Amino acid sequence: MPHRFAYLFLMLILWASFAHFAAAIAPAASPGPPNVVLIVSDDQAWTDFGFMRHPAIKTPHLDRLAARSAVFRRGYVPTSLCRPSLATIITGLYPHQHGITGNDPPPGTDRSAMLKHIHAVPTLPRLLATKGYRSFQSGKWWEGNYSEGGFSAGMTHGDPAHGGRHGDTRLRIGREGLKPVFDFIDSCGDTPYFVWYAPMMPHVPHEPPKRLLIKYLSPRRPVAVAKYFAMCEWFDETCGQLLDYLERKGQTEKTLVVFVVDNGWVPPAPGDTKSGKAPPAFAPRSKLSPYDGGVRTPILVSLPGTIAPAEYPTLVSSIDIAPTILAAAGVSKTSAMPGLNLLEVIADHGRSARTAVFGEIFDHNVVDIDDPIPGLRYRWCVDRNWKLILPVNRRQPAELYDVIADPSEQHNRAAKRAEIVQKLTEELDGWWRIGK
């Protein structure tokens, strides 16, 4: 009998050991697709963040996000105007592909005529819905009602009677708190969600709280610049509120957070205009321009526990955001999307990344809603350290800059480096040939 008990005891030990071993080698239960929060800054230069080493502007919350992210310092948007840039982010297509090239339609054309473009292409909300995602639009949204882009909920109703141009009366999100965003997140429960947080910040009107403005007022700094700096910090505070909310909900490690700026904006320097004329709204080499002040942006990709914090010198573009989000959700990108899945770039430490990015600059107002060519002003590309700006008007000279050695693009090297101009022109034509 004692031998029988000893045998049973030995069998129990062996069974327990096997169960422990089996549990150790069994694959972990799938946590399901991550939530996605896309944060889009509005009219902010690529330099104007603490993590980008700005000497004055404080952005502690985005710095904290950067510290846990894959940080792409050499990010670009293909065009430096908000509506076509936002359309690129939501579709993963260049403006000449999705057809939205300017902010406003030609004179005399109803705004609704441009909505056919957002209907004609897959968007992130529509594609994510195939995996059960709910989606919420807040802030800037030019394409009519939020439902026009496939969002299941949102703030923009697109009613012209309520200023339905680029977000109507609901553009106060961020400036007046984030309760609508928080309410949506709460309503999702265990359902995966996609949040589009694109507040009109630090975009004009520059109306920062006094407590922030006084931090930047200086006899050596124009008040208008101090207001812009304070707006950058105010926008950062709202990002902190959103990130903190995710943390309180226990969702930080199951939420992919992506950050990008829709286009750059540089305050005008004193004396930019002659006496008697209204001062410019922004410096000429920023918004609406092909220069880095208009088209360059940092891009952050964060998913703690999955993406290790690191910095990448890789050239990336906002066309990469849609493929990256879709890959994280287990959705294949469409064949028309030219962008990279940045999760793959991160996985192989940037070795699979491209060496060049491309872009296009159009008129503010669309010339022909069915043809991008009449409104095209410039094509541009960055290949490693060289940047070519090629005007459509052949009477204007090409511009070539070494943007590593000359980041403010002050020294046009086109005349002395004709071979590089020729090479990059061929690359531009290979990307999008518009004819000679």
N, C-alpha and C positions, 0 to 999 in steps of 0.2 A: 504493500500500500504506500509506504513512504516513497518508493521508486515511482509510483504512478503520479503522486503530487509533484515530485521533482520534474517528471517529464512534462506535465501540464504547465508548470511554472516556466520551464525552458521554452516551450512553444509560445507562451504569452510574450516572453521577452523577444523571441524572434519575430513574432507578428508585429509587435510595437516598433521594432527596428525597421522592418520592411515598410510599414505605413509611413514612418518618418522619412525614409529614403524616397519613397514614391512621391510624397508631398513635395520634397525638395526638388525633384526633377520634373514634376508636372508643370506645364505652362500656367502662368498666373491667369486668372480670369480677366478677360478684356475689360478695360475700364470704359469702353465706348468712345465715341468721337468727342473731341474737346469742344467746349464752348469757344466762341471766337468773338473777340472785341477788337474792332478796328478804330484806331484813334487817328483823326486827320486834322492836323493844324492848318490854319487858313491864313495865308499871307505872312510867312515868317522865313527869314533868311536861314540858310543852312548853317550859318555860324552861330546863331543866336540861342544857344543852349549851354548850360554848364558843362555837360558831358562833351560838347564840342569845343570847350575851352574858351568861351566868351569871357572877356575880362570883367564884365559888369553884370550881365543878366544872370539872375538866379533862377534855376529850374530844378530844385531839389527832388521833386517827385519823378520827373522824367529821368533825372540822373539815377535815381534808385531803380527805375525800370531798365535803364541802359546797363546798370551793373549786373542785372540778372539775364541779359539778353545776348543774342547774336547781334552785334552792332556793325552795320554797314555804313561807314562814313562817306563812301563815294557812291551814294545813291543819286538817282536822277528821276525826274518826271519828263515825259517826252514833250510836253508843252506847258508854257508858263502862264496859263489862264485857267481860272477855277473850273468852269463848267466842263470843258473838254478833258481837263486833268482828272476831275472826279469821275467822269464817264469811263476813262481808262482804268481807274482803280476798280470800279465796280464790274467791268467787263473783261479786263485783261487784254484789251485791244488798243492799238494806236488810234489816234483821232481819225486818220484817213481810212481806218478800217470800220470803226463804229459810226462814223459820219457826223459826230458832234464836234465841230471845229471851232466854234465861237460861243460867246455868251448869249447873244441875242440874234433873232432872225433878221433877214433883210427888212428894210423899212417897208411898211405896209403888209407884211406877212404876219399872220396870227401866230402867236407863240406855240399853240398846240400843234402846228404843222411840223415842228421839229421832234415831237414825241414819237413819231414813227421809227426813229433810229433806236431808241431804247427798247421798243417793242420787238425790233428785228433781230436782236442778238441775245444770247444767254447772259444772264447776270448772276452774280454771286448768290443773291437770295433765291433765285429760281433753281439754280443748280444744287444748293445746299438743301433745299426743300425735298429733294429726292432721297436724302438720308434722314428725313424727319426733323430737320431744323426749323425752328421758328426764327423770324428775323424782325429787327426793329430799326427804323430810320429816325435819326435825330440830327438837327442842325441843317447844314447846307445840303440842298437837294434841288436841283434845277429841273428835274424831269417830271413836273406836274405832281399829282398825288403819289404818295409813297408806293401805292399798289402798282403804279406804272412800271416800277423797277422790280416788282416781284416781292417786296417786303410784305410780311403778314401783318405788321402793325407799324405805326409811325406817327410822326408829328406834322408833316407837311401835307396839307390837303389840296394845294394847287389851285385854290379858288382865286381868280384874278381880283375879285372884290376885296380880298384880304391881302393884297400885295403878293400874289402867287408867282413871283419871278424866280427866286432862288431859295425859297424856304418860308415865305410869308411871315405871318406874325409870330410863328413859333421859333424864330431864330434867336430867341433869348435864352435858349438852352445853354447851360454853363454859366452865363452871366446871372441867371436867376435860379441856380441850383440844378440838380440832376434827378429830381424826383421821378419824372416820367421814365427815365432809363432804369432807375432802381425798381420802380413798380413793374416794369416789363420783366426784368430779371426774376423778380419774386414770382411772377405769374407762370414762369416756365417750369418750375418744379424740377423734375429730373429730365425734362426734354432739353436736348442741346439747342443752343441759341446762337444767333449772330447779331451783334450790336454794331451799328454804324454810328459812331460818335464823331460828328464833324461840326463842332460849334463854330460860329463865325468869330473866332478868336485866334490870334490877336488882331484880326481884321478890323478896319475902321467900322464904326466910330470908336476911336481910342478914348475910352471913358473909364479908366481904371479907378479902383477905390483909392481914396486919399492916403490910406495907410500904406499902400504900395507906391503910389506916386512920389511921396516924400522921400522914399529910399533912393530915387533916381534923379531928383532935382539937383542940379549943380550949376554954378555960374559958368562952367565950361561946356555945358550941354544944353542945346536948345530944348525948350519945354516940349515941343512936339516929339522929339526923340525920347525924352524922359517918359512921356506918356506911352510911347510904343514899347519901351523896355518894360514898363510896369504891366502893360497888357500881356507881354510874354510870360511874366511871372504869374499873372492872374490865370491865364490859360493853364499853366503848369499846376496851379492849385486845384483846378477842376479835374485834371487828370489824376491828381493824388486822391481826390474824393472817390473817383471811380475805382482806382486800384485798391484803395482801402476797403471799399464796399465788397469787392470780390474776396478780399482777405477775410473780412468778417463773416462772409457766407461760406468760408471754407472752400472757395472755388479757384484759388490762385493756381494750384498745380494741375487743374484740369481746364484751364482757360488759355488758349492761344491769344496773345496780345500782339498786335502789329501796329507800329507807329510810322507815319509818313506825313510830309507837308505837301499840300496840293500845289503850291508854287511859292517862289521866293518873293520877298518884299523888302526893299531897302529904303530907309527914310531919305528924303531928298536933302542934299547938302545946302546950307545957306548960300544964296547967290546963284542957284541953278537957273533962275529966270531973270529976265530984265525987269527993271523997275516998271511998275504999272500993270504987270501981268499977274494973274493968279499963280501962286506957287504950285509946282507939280505935286501930284498926290504921292508919288514915289520916285526913286531914282531911276533914270532911264535904263540902267543896266540891271534891272531886276524884273519885276512882273512884266509880262508881255514881250520879254526879250529872250534871245537865245543864249545869253550869258549865264554863268553859274549862279549869279545873284538871283536869277529867275527860275532856273531848271534844276539846280542841285538841292538835295535833301538828304539828311540821314534817314536810314530805314532801320527800325528795331524789330526783332522777332523774338518773342519770349514765350516759353512754355517750361516753367521750372520743373526739374526732375527729368525732363526729356531733352531740352536744349541746354547745353552747357554754356555759361557766359564766355564770350570771346569777341575779339574785334577782327574784322576782315577787311583787307584793302581792296577786295573784289569790287569791280564795277557792277552795280545792280540798277534796276529800274522799277518804277511802279507797275510796269507790265508784269512783273514777277509776283506781285502780291496775290492776285487771283489764283494762279496755279499753286502757290504755296498753301493758301487757305484750303483750297479744294483737296490737295493731297493730304493735309492733316485730317480732313473729314472723311477721307476714303472715297473721294469723287474724282474721276478722271477729268482733266482739262479738255476743252474742245480742241479740235484739230486746227482751228483758226488762231488759237492763242499762241503767240510767239515767245512768251516769257518762260523763265526758268522756275523750277520748284526749288526755293531756297533751302528747304529741308535737306535736299540732296547736296546742295553746295556746302551746307553746314556739316553734313555727315562726312564729306571727304575733305574738310578743312579748306574749302575754296578751290581745290585743284580742278574741278570740273566746270568752273565758271567761265563766262565769256571774257573776251578781251576788249570788247567794244559795246557801246550803247548808242542809240540813235534817237533823234527827235525832230520835231517840226513846229514851226511857229506860224500861226494864222492871225488874220485880222480879228479884232475884238468882236465885231458884228459879222455874222456869216454873210458871205456874198451870194452863194448859191447853196441851198440846203441839200441839194442832190449831188453836188460836185465839189470836192475839197480844193481842187486846183486853183480856182479864181481867187480864193482868199489866202493862199499860201504865200508867206513872206520869206521864210528861211527854212532850210534843212540844216541839221547839225549832227555831228557825231563826236564821240570821245573814244579814242583808241589808245589804251594804256595811258601815257602822259600827254598825248597830243589831242587837241580839240580843233576841229574845223567847223567854221560857220560859213555856210554857202548861201548867199542871197539868191532868191529866184530872179530878181532883177539883175541881169548880167552886167548892167552898168555900174553896179556896186561891187567893190572888190571883195574877194574872199578874205576871211580872217583865220589865222592859225595861231594857236597859243599852246605853250607848254604849261598846262594847268597845275602841274606839280611844282615847278620852279616859279611860276607866275600865276598864283591862284586868283588874283584880282584881274587877270586878263588885260594887262596894260601894254604888252609888247607883241604886236602883230608880226609873226615870223613868216608870213606867207611868201613874201618876195624872196626871202633867202632860203626857203626850204620848199621849193616848187615840187620836188619829188614826193614829199609827204602830202602836199595838197593834192597831187594827182592820185596818190594811193588812196587817200581818204575819200576823194570824190568818187572813185570807183566803188568803194565800200558803200557810200551813200546810194549810188545808183543800183548796186546789188540789193540794198535794203528796200528802196522805193524809187524806181526810176520814173521821173515825171516828163521826160522828153527833153530835147535840146532846143 
